[in-house]
Amino acid sequence: MLAKNVDVNAHGHLTFGGMDTVELAKEYGTPLYLIDGNGIEARAKEYMTAVEEYLGKGSHPCFAGKALCYTDLYRTLEKMGMWIDVVSPGEFYTAKNAGFDLSRAMFHGNNKTDEDIKMALELGVGRFVCDSDDEIEALHTIACEMGKKPKVLLRLTPGIDPHTHKAINTGTIDSKFGVPIETGDAERLVKKVLEKESIVLMGFHCHVGSQIFECEPFFEAAEKMLTFMADMKAKFGYEAPEINLGGGMAVPYLESDEKISYTENIKAIGERIDALLEKLSLSRPVFYLEPGRSMVADNGMTLYSVGTVKCIEGYKNYVSVDGGMADNPRYALYEAPYTLINASHADKDADFVATVGGRCCESGDLIQENVRLFRPVRNDIIAVLTTGAYNFSMSSHYNRLPRPALVTLYNGESRISVKRETLEDLIKSDL
Ligand SMILES: Cc1ncc(COP(=O)(O)O)c(C=O)c1O
């Protein structure tokens, strides 16, 4: 099977986190997001251990909540002492609601409003990752008014192309995120920030992209960032105490995808960093990584019920399910690959090629095209694997569809972490 937490039981049903998915669909209804709570804890532990061991004491992974964000998850992360990356008041409000200590939060975003900044300062968000001159000016003004001294990392664009999909490629010079090193803008902004007494410059951040299988883009990012750090030390006598290398490690979505060891990757990045620190005669800063997808993707699964099976002789077979682009827009957005299984007959051969579509009024509302699965009939359960990242967090009400419930599986038991929305929920803000 694609992941360790996926299997087949004696009834021929697909299991996830050791639990029967067909039974879970019966109990909670479909569409249904499942989250393997044990799996997330194990992955968080793996990241925390490897980052501290290979990147240095005091270094931390910060879970990127854009991948998955709800109160119950942040309760777990708080308990574990994890750091987080947040991109909106909605995300840090959710964390706060979970009792999360926001001094361990990095506040990102290329367009923070004055209200966002005020709220983050009031709630004591630990780091502002600033993206532009305008943001620095706004933060300076608001911080002075409020008598605060925010800690800042400057987001830099290192000019690296990690050769991933253009929608998730963020480190090139012309990116909408960050300040480029190559144009001299980054250096100019460092000088400006160092002159502002209201701001404590903690260091530099970069994020080169997402779904990156190789280590090379991370090596390049480390080299660019540490070289810039050495440059700033030489020019301004400023030696950054913190460097954040962002997220981006890949997750296998298909059997044919390469397997990946996060511990091994972090070890390799650490070795490269050790050599760079020595070569550049730098003291070791605290390092942060910001894994999103690789913390949660394979710890999630979505279940749907089959509605119709339509065979257009000589053309195509369609299987339509009771969800779609409103709960998983990733195929419609960038043809993201997924593995699908007929969970009701997971022990049978995948003998049928079909395009699995959703129930929305869009031809592009597809979960996956031309996948092989055991030929389903109405009310069979279809499982889409590896949906823990950028599914629930990207969901919408398109076609006025209520969002599915999200159920956490933990030690062989299940609990609702996010309730299924009702039709009443859909109209509750309508006047
Ligand atoms: C600044 C930043 N950090 C972390 C992440 C998480 O990336 P991933 O989910 O690929 O690990 C992203 C994703 O877009 C990001 O923009």
The ligand as a MOL file (V3000), in Angstrom:
LIG
                    3D

  0  0  0     0  0            999 V3000
M  V30 BEGIN CTAB
M  V30 COUNTS 16 16 0 0 0
M  V30 BEGIN ATOM
M  V30 1 C 6.1800 30.3240 3.7550 0
M  V30 2 C 5.7420 28.9210 3.6350 0
M  V30 3 N 6.1700 28.0430 4.5520 0
M  V30 4 C 5.7760 26.7470 4.5170 0
M  V30 5 C 4.9260 26.2940 3.5390 0
M  V30 6 C 4.5140 24.8520 3.5700 0
M  V30 7 O 4.9610 24.1890 2.4600 0
M  V30 8 P 4.7420 22.6050 2.3330 0
M  V30 9 O 3.3180 22.3500 2.6080 0
M  V30 10 O 5.1300 22.2920 0.9440 0
M  V30 11 O 5.6550 21.9710 3.3350 0
M  V30 12 C 4.4650 27.1640 2.5560 0
M  V30 13 C 3.5670 26.6910 1.4980 0
M  V30 14 O 3.1600 27.3550 0.6060 0
M  V30 15 C 4.8780 28.5270 2.6090 0
M  V30 16 O 4.4560 29.4020 1.7130 0
M  V30 END ATOM
M  V30 BEGIN BOND
M  V30 1 1 1 2
M  V30 2 1 2 3
M  V30 3 2 2 15
M  V30 4 2 3 4
M  V30 5 1 4 5
M  V30 6 1 5 6
M  V30 7 2 5 12
M  V30 8 1 6 7
M  V30 9 1 7 8
M  V30 10 2 8 9
M  V30 11 1 8 10
M  V30 12 1 8 11
M  V30 13 1 12 13
M  V30 14 1 12 15
M  V30 15 2 13 14
M  V30 16 1 15 16
M  V30 END BOND
M  V30 END CTAB
M  END
